[in-house]
């Protein structure tokens, strides 16, 4: 049996008697008992504190409103999921604790309009946390898939020499070639001394060959010059 100690007078009483005296509505009492008895030591107290955010400033929260708020929460706790914006989100007990801390902090910072009309804000925080868990799981699966694809199904860790044999055996050959750049200007003519001398030598050789060829032609046809000479004498 759980004992309740009054924070003011320190009087002790069973928690069942306290709940029976404090919560007149039987349905609401069962919901509160579930939160206090099943979700202690942390979450139960947080949810009772969350319930107070729905209470009007100068009036007590009605039992029908208490049943509505706690009924949604207890159902979500038992099923470990919530429905928000057309889809289902899986939530854990730790997610509830983190989400309630966010709600309390935002309420203290004046970001919430109190009293709360519903639990949509809490559901949105829970969905955001659950979405983060899903993204982390998907990222882990993708990383594992990429790692498996790189190493192969039957291959373990390998050395750099196994993965890049050419790079280890001949680093110069494996080195990437420098990037080619487009040519934007006409190439400049080569005017070195060696080239100039070579060109002059070629020209001289060509001239000698032409003179030699002319001499050989004259030796093969000597009558051409003689006939021309006789014709000139007759004309004179």
ABEGO torsion letter per residue (X at the ends): XBBBBBAAAGBBBBAAAAAAAABABAAAAAAAAAAAAAAOAAAAAAAAAAAAAABBAABBBBAAAAAAAAAAAAAAAAAGBBBBGGBBBBBBAAAAAAAAAAAAAAAAAGABBOBBABAAAAAAAAAAAAAAAAAAAAAAAAAAAAAAAAAEAABBBBBAAAABAAAAABAAAABBBBBBBBBABBBBBBABAAAAAAAAAAAAAAAAAAAAAAAAAAAABAAAAAAAAAAAAAAX
